[in-house]
Amino acid sequence: MSEDTSTAEQEMGVQIKADAKSGKKPQVSIQDLIDSLKIVQDDIGQISELTSEEELLTAEFFTSLLRLMRPLTPSIQVSTSVLPEEMGTVVQASLDETGQLTLFYEDGRMELKNLSEQRYRDLMITVIEDVMPKFKQLTGAQKRKVEGRIKFLSAITKEMQKISKALLPTSSGSQK
């Protein structure tokens, strides 16, 4: 917002407050209205740009989530306590790798919400804030699991190599 615009807004605000205190109906000049409309035009342009950027970031987020979740788990549980009250009594919720939020209600209903849709952006943020620490725990557990298998296989493989080397001269001598 430019300095001129900010000054015009401040002057208009002071005039409106002064009129309100004196009991007069606030008088707004045509220039003040035009200035306000210019601000609205700028805001609408910025909203449009920001919405486009949000669309791209959301698509990239869910593409990345799909790549990361696929080898680990088909879904991650979402704490029902973080869900907005207006959703009703949700007894179980989970986020799948494609960005679908699955909700199970007390009355037995099931509902899917595609969190990549514009109308669910606030819900998407709430769910992501809940799921990311769980995702970190999941990746840590997977890492420990693979490390355990490697440790096991490494020890067994070394012993198998020793045995096979010990048998190698014997087996070649018995084939003659």
Backbone hydrogen bonds, N-H to C=O, Kabsch-Sander energy under -0.5 kcal/mol:
donor,donor_aa,acceptor,acceptor_aa,energy
6,S,2,S,-2.1
7,T,3,E,-2.4
8,A,4,D,-2.4
9,E,5,T,-2.4
10,Q,6,S,-2.3
11,E,7,T,-2.7
12,M,8,A,-2.3
13,G,9,E,-2.4
14,V,10,Q,-2.5
15,Q,11,E,-2.3
16,I,12,M,-2.4
17,K,13,G,-2.2
18,A,14,V,-2.5
19,D,15,Q,-2.5
20,A,16,I,-2.2
21,K,17,K,-2.1
22,S,18,A,-1.8
23,G,19,D,-0.7
23,G,20,A,-0.5
24,K,19,D,-1.3
28,V,26,P,-0.5
29,S,27,Q,-0.5
33,L,29,S,-2.0
34,I,30,I,-2.6
35,D,31,Q,-2.8
36,S,32,D,-2.4
37,L,33,L,-2.5
38,K,34,I,-2.1
39,I,35,D,-1.9
40,V,36,S,-2.3
41,Q,37,L,-2.5
42,D,38,K,-2.4
43,D,39,I,-2.7
44,I,40,V,-2.7
45,G,41,Q,-2.2
46,Q,42,D,-2.4
47,I,43,D,-2.8
48,S,44,I,-2.2
49,E,45,G,-2.1
50,L,46,Q,-3.0
51,T,47,I,-2.5
52,S,48,S,-1.9
53,E,49,E,-2.2
54,E,50,L,-2.6
55,E,51,T,-2.3
56,L,52,S,-2.1
57,L,53,E,-2.6
58,T,54,E,-2.6
59,A,55,E,-2.4
60,E,56,L,-2.4
61,F,57,L,-2.6
62,F,58,T,-2.4
63,T,59,A,-1.9
64,S,60,E,-2.4
65,L,61,F,-2.8
66,L,62,F,-2.1
67,R,63,T,-1.9
68,L,64,S,-2.4
69,M,65,L,-3.0
70,R,66,L,-2.1
72,L,69,M,-1.5
73,T,69,M,-2.8
76,I,95,L,-2.4
78,V,93,A,-2.8
82,V,79,S,-1.4
83,L,80,T,-1.1
87,M,84,P,-1.8
88,G,85,E,-2.2
90,V,88,G,-1.3
91,V,89,T,-0.5
91,V,104,F,-2.8
92,Q,104,F,-1.5
93,A,78,V,-0.5
94,S,102,T,-1.9
95,L,76,I,-2.9
96,D,94,S,-0.5
96,D,100,Q,-2.4
97,E,74,P,-1.2
99,G,96,D,-1.8
101,L,113,K,-3.2
102,T,94,S,-3.1
102,T,100,Q,-0.7
103,L,101,L,-0.5
103,L,111,E,-3.1
104,F,92,Q,-2.9
105,Y,109,R,-2.9
106,E,89,T,-2.1
108,G,105,Y,-1.9
111,E,103,L,-2.5
113,K,101,L,-2.1
115,L,99,G,-2.4
115,L,113,K,-1.0
117,E,114,N,-2.0
120,Y,117,E,-1.7
121,R,118,Q,-1.6
124,M,120,Y,-2.8
125,I,121,R,-2.2
126,T,122,D,-1.9
127,V,123,L,-2.6
128,I,124,M,-2.8
129,E,125,I,-2.4
130,D,126,T,-1.3
131,V,127,V,-2.6
132,M,128,I,-2.5
134,K,130,D,-0.6
135,F,131,V,-2.7
136,K,132,M,-2.2
137,Q,133,P,-1.9
138,L,134,K,-2.3
139,T,135,F,-2.5
140,G,136,K,-2.2
141,A,137,Q,-2.5
142,Q,138,L,-2.2
143,K,139,T,-2.4
144,R,140,G,-2.3
145,K,141,A,-2.1
146,V,142,Q,-2.4
147,E,143,K,-2.6
148,G,144,R,-2.2
149,R,145,K,-2.0
150,I,146,V,-2.5
151,K,147,E,-2.5
152,F,148,G,-2.3
153,L,149,R,-3.2
154,S,150,I,-2.8
155,A,151,K,-2.0
156,I,152,F,-2.4
157,T,153,L,-2.9
158,K,154,S,-2.1
159,E,155,A,-1.8
160,M,156,I,-2.6
161,Q,157,T,-2.6
162,K,158,K,-2.1
163,I,159,E,-2.4
164,S,160,M,-2.7
165,K,161,Q,-2.2
166,A,162,K,-2.0
167,L,163,I,-2.0
168,L,164,S,-1.3
170,T,166,A,-0.5
171,S,167,L,-3.0
172,S,168,L,-1.8
173,G,169,P,-1.6
174,S,170,T,-1.8
175,Q,171,S,-0.7
176,K,173,G,-0.6
